[in-house]
């Protein structure tokens, strides 16, 4: 399955309405408000890459509230990150603190970083992406304090990571 992540900046105060619009687009499997460099992150998935391109260029980018977008397309690397056994806490509703982390890696080391992220139980999803960043991962924990610890102590200490940006999910916006 083809996948892309769209990072968006939007008009101030339009986030809730925009997230609702985005979640009604069939190719969008998740749209969340975030704190950080971007206001909204949307995960776009389809069995057809052209459908993703049409959703991004023909629908998302044409929404008047969106000021700018950055699209990160996923590399086909599903076999390197297997999150199935990590979904238990999500299914039980225990993980209320969530964030996405976008990562710059040392050149040619993105797949090693992806494999290493697979050893961190709080990392529920991770992909090597093409675009400005190299890897994107989703983290879920029970508390904000534990989320902070995972990001600062586990992820940022992994080898081959040059820089990272954390986008904390805003629950009331998505």
Secondary structure in CASP SS format (residue, H / E / C, confidence):
PFRMAT SS
TARGET T0000
AUTHOR 0000-0000-0000
METHOD secondary structure of the structure
MODEL  1
X C 1.00
X E 1.00
X E 1.00
X E 1.00
X E 1.00
X E 1.00
X E 1.00
X E 1.00
X E 1.00
X E 1.00
X C 1.00
X C 1.00
X C 1.00
X C 1.00
X H 1.00
X H 1.00
X H 1.00
X H 1.00
X H 1.00
X H 1.00
X H 1.00
X H 1.00
X H 1.00
X C 1.00
X C 1.00
X C 1.00
X C 1.00
X E 1.00
X E 1.00
X E 1.00
X E 1.00
X E 1.00
X E 1.00
X E 1.00
X E 1.00
X C 1.00
X C 1.00
X C 1.00
X C 1.00
X E 1.00
X E 1.00
X E 1.00
X E 1.00
X E 1.00
X E 1.00
X E 1.00
X C 1.00
X C 1.00
X H 1.00
X H 1.00
X H 1.00
X H 1.00
X H 1.00
X H 1.00
X H 1.00
X H 1.00
X H 1.00
X H 1.00
X H 1.00
X H 1.00
X H 1.00
X H 1.00
X C 1.00
X C 1.00
X C 1.00
X E 1.00
X E 1.00
X E 1.00
X E 1.00
X E 1.00
X E 1.00
X E 1.00
X E 1.00
X E 1.00
X C 1.00
X C 1.00
X C 1.00
X H 1.00
X H 1.00
X H 1.00
X C 1.00
X C 1.00
X C 1.00
X H 1.00
X H 1.00
X H 1.00
X C 1.00
X H 1.00
X H 1.00
X H 1.00
X H 1.00
X C 1.00
X C 1.00
X C 1.00
X C 1.00
X C 1.00
X E 1.00
X E 1.00
X E 1.00
X E 1.00
X E 1.00
X E 1.00
X E 1.00
X E 1.00
X E 1.00
X C 1.00
X C 1.00
X C 1.00
X C 1.00
X H 1.00
X H 1.00
X H 1.00
X H 1.00
X H 1.00
X H 1.00
X H 1.00
X H 1.00
X C 1.00
X C 1.00
X C 1.00
X C 1.00
X C 1.00
X E 1.00
X E 1.00
X E 1.00
X E 1.00
X E 1.00
X E 1.00
X E 1.00
X E 1.00
X C 1.00
X C 1.00
X C 1.00
X C 1.00
X E 1.00
X E 1.00
X E 1.00
X E 1.00
X E 1.00
X E 1.00
X E 1.00
X C 1.00
X C 1.00
X H 1.00
X H 1.00
X H 1.00
X H 1.00
X H 1.00
X H 1.00
X H 1.00
X H 1.00
X H 1.00
X H 1.00
X H 1.00
X H 1.00
X C 1.00
X C 1.00
X C 1.00
X C 1.00
X C 1.00
X E 1.00
X E 1.00
X E 1.00
X E 1.00
X E 1.00
X E 1.00
X E 1.00
X E 1.00
X E 1.00
X E 1.00
X H 1.00
X H 1.00
X H 1.00
X C 1.00
END
